[in-house]
């Protein structure tokens, strides 16, 4: 085919075009480009091909118009005649012929447009393109007709674009349709390449008369470009939009109004793009256009930034102004900013409205130093002194927000302009910050002091004076606000990387160790990061590192323990930490003289480190060798604090040593010594660790039996003391399977026979009820409890204690709600368990059904019965509320009977805490609603 085209091209232009239009553009595009670009300047085709091509284009366009006209002119049918049958697409009726002609003409026009583009883009420019202009003009003028044909319309637009870029004669006549088409397509397809093409053709937009009403559609497209993310993000798009401002004064005002309407949305990239566009437009504008941007827009922005009702909105406006502020070195910018801002900023810094002062301060800090480049040096110095005077005044402003901004802003100014600011002014500002502002009553202001100083340290010229002033901030390390303490440590960490600064000369070591021992984990970890190069460095031999850590623990035991706790998080070597554990164990178990606090510190540090090491399986065997049974018993003998004991229990439960003699009994002592548990978070952690250790050592049955036995004892005492119903139970502890720990101690001896007051027994029972409810939260333990032979006794005991806790809470101040919560939680889980077991049995017809216990204890509606029981107890309580109150002696826990149970206001379990209504009728109503 390429050979035939080549022969036809040598023959005549008419034959070439005729043969080319019979091919598909896709298959012949490369061949056409090769042939046309090979035409020499001496070839006769240079004159014949453009005119022939133009005639072919004009004829094809005219044929297409005629075809469209014939298809649109329909002959009206007679109202009495039925409609003609519609031909199917596969039929060969003549009605399909125009469609084929239409597609053929469109394909022909697309090839002709492509050939014309090849002629225009020929590197040697041999063709007489003035003869081709009529045909190109015909394509351009009918571009809207071909708009639905994307490939053809794109080819025509590309041809007109190339004609304009080549600066060919008549290019002004090829933009009225092609430019709006290209602009619309860039907004629709959202491709950067189209934005670039629009930007390249931007000079063509100057040919439009924007005062003419017929241009409104193009103006709307240009305004749409102002809110298009594609145009705002692309460099070419911002360049084009800045150019559009100069096309027409009225159009520029409309674009400014569009920008103004978009500022409240606050999108950062969009606001920065608007600032860039405005700056480009201002720099290129002259006369009225520049005046409109300065006086009609920027002046309004400055005033709006000062009088904005909200801080975020003011920051949005300042982000737009930032483009001019960042370009203040450009000729004319600083002069313009001073002229617009000076009259309003200084006045606004002294008004009574704190919000206006705050916004004006932000603007002054952004524009600092605000000065007129045309003024004399004396005038500049006077204006600068005025600004520093206002800054110092705002440092002591009545509004905390203004003080916060003034502190950080002053530090920023000192950081940027330290070398040119007079020393007296620097000293005055820093003295106010370190002496007054650092002790401000507002947390945010104190925090701003630290943040500002961290920023100021970025200027090396400030280091000499800061070495003297920084020790005055030691009190912030013990500040009441956590954020301030964190910032204080951040300052010290930052100083560690600043040359010629030593953090221990800024903050006394004792202050740091006090914070390390008692502060929140976030502060303690940051202090560990600060101290680890000194007390457990990785670049020294492990023996020396361990010795340094020992020195720290001996000096401040609990601080050293917490240092070890966070050391692994700050990159300490795990092999070094394993060696540290060995050294600590040797110290604890050796006869060397250590006081009690040091022993606790070393033991706590050992537990913390082991807790981290045990999280990796590769360290378990090494820890097992370290923690044999004898060492564990020795460690338990020196433990006195619950937090350390909890960590030790966690380690042993993770390591699971073989020799566990005495551990279960020790854990059982922790579990059963639970008086006051509900209000002691540290004890709760310790008991959970002991429970975990019991479970890991197979002591679950011992744990449940201990809890049940004591609850049963307390329930029996409730029965004796208050006359509560006490069902007889037949479940015996001897029926269960013996665990690994069986026989190690006697539950009966330790729990049942302890001689103590009812008040003490009840307090322990409350702690055990708390433990029961806590254990029910874990799925595996919950399932084990449901299978336990102690379950019935546990439930009944909680039922009796709960009844007494509700009915007698009015005159017994020590009554607690924990037994009631455990009672209801256990009933709920038993109901769920029974229902699930029944469903499994009913779903398996082949399995032999097991006998279901018929007592209420195992019935599926146990939760309903429990709720009913609780509501009945509440009815008794409210019934007693109508009786006369006894004197203060009636609050004491003494044996009573039902006739002398008079109610008083209770302190711990109020009627509303028990979820009861205020009268009997409402109680019954709530019960009925619940059961429904």
Helices and strands as residue ranges (DSSP letters): H 2-11, H 13-20, H 25-36, H 45-72, G 94-96, H 97-120, H 133-141, H 150-165, G 171-174, H 178-189, H 192-200, G 202-207, G 213-215, H 216-225, H 229-233, H 235-244, H 249-262, G 263-265, H 268-284, H 288-293, I 294-298, H 299-307, H 311-325, H 333-348, H 354-367, H 377-395, H 400-417, G 418-420, H 423-431, I 432-436, G 437-439, H 443-456, G 460-462, H 463-469, G 470-478, H 482-496, H 503-506, H 509-518, H 521-535, H 542-555, H 557-567, G 568-570, H 574-589, H 596-613, G 617-619, H 620-626, H 629-638, H 642-655, H 663-672, G 677-679, H 681-696, H 700-722, G 733-735, H 747-747, I 748-752, H 758-775, H 779-787, H 791-807, H 818-843, G 856-858, H 862-880, G 888-891, G 898-900, H 920-931
